[in-house]
Amino acid sequence: MGQKVTNLEIISEFKCGNMGGMRRSKATNSLEIISDHTKGLYEDKWFGDILHYTGMGKKGDQDLYFRQNKTLAQSDTNGVEVHLFEVLVPTEYIYRGVVYLAGKPYQEIQVIF
């Protein structure tokens, strides 16, 4: 944990896609989530040691049970291992380790400029 890696290393290690904040890999039965604080598209927030992560979907309301949002929402029962990477400096991914749901997924309004 805390290891700095590149996007290419994530792709190679987990056999996942090269873009997006949620990258599902069926080859490794994992979901890689990227909390990128440099882009400003979503506002992921830490409250203590719990990350409130914003799922996928750029337009309109996000559906908690669509595509990778569903994979993450059901990760406590579907057997998919979830790995968290955090970006504080562009192109530098910090591996935070395997993560688990801390509670029931919820929706909130975020204003995107």
MIDOSE-1310 file (N, C-alpha, C; in nm, 2 decimals, decimal comma, always signed):
residues 113
mgqk	+0,08/-0,12/+0,00/+0,00/+0,00/+0,00/+0,09/+0,12/+0,00; +0,04/+0,23/-0,06/+0,11/+0,35/-0,07/+0,21/+0,36/-0,19; +0,22/+0,24/-0,26/+0,31/+0,24/-0,37/+0,26/+0,32/-0,49; +0,35/+0,40/-0,55/+0,32/+0,48/-0,66/+0,34/+0,40/-0,79
vtnl	+0,24/+0,40/-0,88/+0,25/+0,32/-1,00/+0,20/+0,41/-1,12; +0,22/+0,36/-1,24/+0,17/+0,42/-1,36/+0,04/+0,36/-1,40; -0,03/+0,43/-1,49/-0,15/+0,38/-1,55/-0,12/+0,25/-1,63; +0,00/+0,24/-1,70/+0,04/+0,12/-1,77/+0,06/+0,00/-1,68
eiis	+0,11/+0,03/-1,56/+0,13/-0,08/-1,46/-0,01/-0,13/-1,41; -0,10/-0,04/-1,39/-0,24/-0,09/-1,35/-0,30/-0,18/-1,45; -0,29/-0,13/-1,58/-0,34/-0,21/-1,69/-0,28/-0,35/-1,70; -0,15/-0,35/-1,69/-0,07/-0,47/-1,70/-0,10/-0,57/-1,58
efkc	-0,11/-0,52/-1,46/-0,13/-0,60/-1,35/-0,27/-0,66/-1,34; -0,37/-0,57/-1,37/-0,51/-0,61/-1,35/-0,58/-0,65/-1,47; -0,52/-0,64/-1,59/-0,58/-0,67/-1,72/-0,71/-0,60/-1,74; -0,70/-0,47/-1,71/-0,82/-0,38/-1,72/-0,81/-0,28/-1,83
gnmg	-0,91/-0,20/-1,85/-0,91/-0,09/-1,95/-0,81/+0,02/-1,90; -0,78/+0,11/-2,00/-0,68/+0,21/-1,97/-0,74/+0,35/-1,93; -0,87/+0,36/-1,93/-0,94/+0,49/-1,90/-1,05/+0,47/-1,80; -1,09/+0,58/-1,74/-1,21/+0,58/-1,66/-1,17/+0,56/-1,51
gmrr	-1,27/+0,60/-1,43/-1,25/+0,59/-1,28/-1,29/+0,45/-1,23; -1,36/+0,37/-1,31/-1,40/+0,24/-1,27/-1,36/+0,14/-1,38; -1,27/+0,05/-1,35/-1,22/-0,04/-1,46/-1,24/-0,18/-1,42; -1,33/-0,25/-1,48/-1,37/-0,39/-1,44/-1,27/-0,48/-1,52
skat	-1,22/-0,58/-1,45/-1,14/-0,68/-1,52/-1,20/-0,82/-1,49; -1,26/-0,88/-1,59/-1,31/-1,02/-1,57/-1,20/-1,12/-1,56; -1,08/-1,08/-1,63/-0,97/-1,17/-1,62/-0,91/-1,19/-1,48; -0,92/-1,09/-1,40/-0,87/-1,10/-1,26/-0,98/-1,09/-1,16
nsle	-1,11/-1,09/-1,21/-1,22/-1,07/-1,12/-1,21/-0,96/-1,02; -1,17/-0,84/-1,08/-1,15/-0,73/-0,99/-1,21/-0,60/-1,05; -1,22/-0,50/-0,97/-1,27/-0,37/-1,01/-1,16/-0,27/-0,95; -1,10/-0,20/-1,04/-1,01/-0,10/-1,00/-1,08/+0,04/-1,00
iisd	-1,08/+0,10/-0,89/-1,14/+0,24/-0,88/-1,03/+0,34/-0,87; -1,04/+0,45/-0,94/-0,95/+0,55/-0,94/-1,01/+0,68/-0,89; -0,96/+0,73/-0,78/-1,01/+0,85/-0,72/-0,91/+0,96/-0,76; -0,95/+1,03/-0,86/-0,85/+1,13/-0,92/-0,89/+1,27/-0,88
htkg	-0,81/+1,32/-0,79/-0,84/+1,46/-0,73/-0,78/+1,57/-0,82; -0,72/+1,54/-0,93/-0,66/+1,64/-1,02/-0,75/+1,68/-1,13; -0,86/+1,61/-1,16/-0,94/+1,64/-1,27/-1,06/+1,72/-1,23; -1,11/+1,71/-1,11/-1,23/+1,79/-1,07/-1,36/+1,76/-1,13
lyed	-1,37/+1,64/-1,20/-1,50/+1,60/-1,25/-1,59/+1,56/-1,14; -1,55/+1,48/-1,05/-1,63/+1,43/-0,94/-1,56/+1,47/-0,81; -1,64/+1,48/-0,70/-1,59/+1,51/-0,57/-1,59/+1,39/-0,48; -1,48/+1,31/-0,48/-1,47/+1,20/-0,39/-1,42/+1,27/-0,26
kwfg	-1,47/+1,22/-0,15/-1,44/+1,28/-0,02/-1,40/+1,17/+0,09; -1,30/+1,21/+0,16/-1,26/+1,12/+0,28/-1,33/+1,18/+0,40; -1,39/+1,09/+0,48/-1,44/+1,12/+0,61/-1,37/+1,02/+0,70; -1,27/+1,07/+0,77/-1,18/+0,98/+0,85/-1,11/+0,88/+0,75
dilh	-1,13/+0,75/+0,78/-1,06/+0,65/+0,69/-1,16/+0,59/+0,59; -1,27/+0,66/+0,57/-1,37/+0,61/+0,47/-1,38/+0,71/+0,35; -1,36/+0,65/+0,23/-1,37/+0,73/+0,11/-1,52/+0,72/+0,06; -1,58/+0,84/+0,04/-1,71/+0,84/-0,03/-1,68/+0,87/-0,17
ytgm	-1,69/+0,76/-0,25/-1,65/+0,76/-0,39/-1,77/+0,78/-0,48; -1,75/+0,87/-0,58/-1,85/+0,90/-0,68/-1,84/+0,80/-0,79; -1,94/+0,73/-0,82/-1,94/+0,63/-0,93/-1,93/+0,69/-1,07; -1,97/+0,60/-1,17/-1,96/+0,64/-1,31/-2,09/+0,70/-1,36
gkkg	-2,07/+0,79/-1,46/-2,19/+0,85/-1,52/-2,16/+1,00/-1,52; -2,16/+1,06/-1,64/-2,13/+1,20/-1,65/-2,25/+1,29/-1,67; -2,36/+1,24/-1,72/-2,47/+1,32/-1,75/-2,59/+1,27/-1,67; -2,66/+1,37/-1,61/-2,79/+1,33/-1,54/-2,76/+1,25/-1,41
dqdl	-2,86/+1,19/-1,36/-2,84/+1,12/-1,24/-2,77/+0,99/-1,26; -2,68/+0,95/-1,17/-2,61/+0,82/-1,19/-2,71/+0,71/-1,14; -2,70/+0,60/-1,20/-2,78/+0,48/-1,16/-2,68/+0,40/-1,08; -2,72/+0,38/-0,95/-2,64/+0,29/-0,86/-2,62/+0,15/-0,91
yfrq	-2,72/+0,10/-0,99/-2,71/-0,04/-1,03/-2,70/-0,05/-1,18; -2,61/+0,03/-1,24/-2,58/+0,03/-1,38/-2,43/+0,01/-1,40; -2,39/-0,09/-1,48/-2,26/-0,12/-1,51/-2,16/-0,13/-1,39; -2,06/-0,06/-1,39/-1,96/-0,07/-1,28/-2,01/-0,02/-1,14
nktl	-2,11/+0,07/-1,15/-2,17/+0,12/-1,02/-2,23/+0,00/-0,95; -2,30/-0,09/-1,03/-2,36/-0,21/-0,98/-2,25/-0,30/-0,93; -2,14/-0,32/-1,00/-2,03/-0,41/-0,96/-1,98/-0,36/-0,82; -1,96/-0,23/-0,81/-1,91/-0,18/-0,68/-2,02/-0,20/-0,57
aqsd	-2,14/-0,16/-0,60/-2,25/-0,17/-0,50/-2,27/-0,31/-0,45; -2,25/-0,41/-0,53/-2,27/-0,55/-0,49/-2,14/-0,62/-0,46; -2,03/-0,54/-0,44/-1,90/-0,61/-0,42/-1,89/-0,68/-0,29; -1,97/-0,66/-0,20/-1,97/-0,74/-0,07/-2,03/-0,88/-0,09
tngv	-2,10/-0,90/-0,20/-2,16/-1,03/-0,22/-2,12/-1,10/-0,36; -2,07/-1,02/-0,45/-2,04/-1,08/-0,59/-1,91/-1,14/-0,61; -1,82/-1,13/-0,51/-1,69/-1,19/-0,52/-1,58/-1,11/-0,59; -1,62/-0,99/-0,64/-1,52/-0,91/-0,71/-1,44/-0,83/-0,61
evhl	-1,31/-0,84/-0,63/-1,21/-0,77/-0,54/-1,19/-0,63/-0,59; -1,21/-0,53/-0,50/-1,20/-0,39/-0,54/-1,07/-0,33/-0,49; -1,00/-0,27/-0,58/-0,87/-0,21/-0,55/-0,88/-0,06/-0,57; -0,83/+0,02/-0,48/-0,84/+0,16/-0,48/-0,70/+0,23/-0,52
fevl	-0,71/+0,32/-0,62/-0,59/+0,40/-0,65/-0,63/+0,54/-0,64; -0,54/+0,62/-0,58/-0,57/+0,77/-0,57/-0,47/+0,85/-0,64; -0,52/+0,95/-0,71/-0,43/+1,04/-0,79/-0,44/+1,18/-0,72; -0,32/+1,22/-0,68/-0,30/+1,35/-0,62/-0,22/+1,44/-0,71
vpte	-0,14/+1,38/-0,79/-0,05/+1,45/-0,89/-0,08/+1,38/-1,02; -0,10/+1,46/-1,13/-0,13/+1,39/-1,26/-0,04/+1,28/-1,30; -0,09/+1,17/-1,35/-0,02/+1,05/-1,40/+0,05/+0,97/-1,29; +0,03/+1,01/-1,16/+0,09/+0,93/-1,05/-0,03/+0,87/-0,97
yiyr	-0,03/+0,73/-0,97/-0,14/+0,66/-0,91/-0,08/+0,60/-0,78; -0,15/+0,63/-0,67/-0,11/+0,57/-0,54/-0,20/+0,45/-0,50; -0,14/+0,34/-0,49/-0,22/+0,22/-0,46/-0,26/+0,22/-0,31; -0,39/+0,22/-0,28/-0,44/+0,22/-0,14/-0,48/+0,08/-0,09
gvvy	-0,48/-0,01/-0,18/-0,51/-0,15/-0,14/-0,65/-0,20/-0,18; -0,68/-0,32/-0,13/-0,81/-0,37/-0,14/-0,91/-0,30/-0,05; -1,02/-0,26/-0,10/-1,12/-0,19/-0,02/-1,25/-0,26/-0,02; -1,33/-0,22/+0,08/-1,46/-0,29/+0,10/-1,57/-0,18/+0,12
lagk	-1,69/-0,21/+0,09/-1,80/-0,12/+0,12/-1,81/-0,10/+0,27; -1,82/+0,03/+0,31/-1,83/+0,07/+0,45/-1,98/+0,08/+0,49; -2,07/+0,08/+0,39/-2,21/+0,10/+0,42/-2,28/+0,09/+0,29; -2,41/+0,12/+0,29/-2,50/+0,11/+0,18/-2,47/+0,23/+0,08
pyqe	-2,46/+0,20/-0,05/-2,44/+0,31/-0,14/-2,55/+0,41/-0,14; -2,52/+0,54/-0,16/-2,62/+0,64/-0,16/-2,60/+0,74/-0,27; -2,70/+0,83/-0,29/-2,68/+0,93/-0,40/-2,69/+1,07/-0,33; -2,61/+1,16/-0,39/-2,62/+1,30/-0,35/-2,61/+1,39/-0,47
iqvi	-2,64/+1,51/-0,46/-2,63/+1,61/-0,57/-2,49/+1,67/-0,57; -2,42/+1,67/-0,68/-2,29/+1,73/-0,70/-2,31/+1,83/-0,81; -2,27/+1,95/-0,79/-2,27/+2,05/-0,90/-2,14/+2,05/-0,97; -2,14/+2,02/-1,10/-2,02/+2,02/-1,18/-2,01/+2,14/-1,27
f	-1,90/+2,21/-1,26/-1,88/+2,33/-1,34/-1,80/+2,30/-1,46
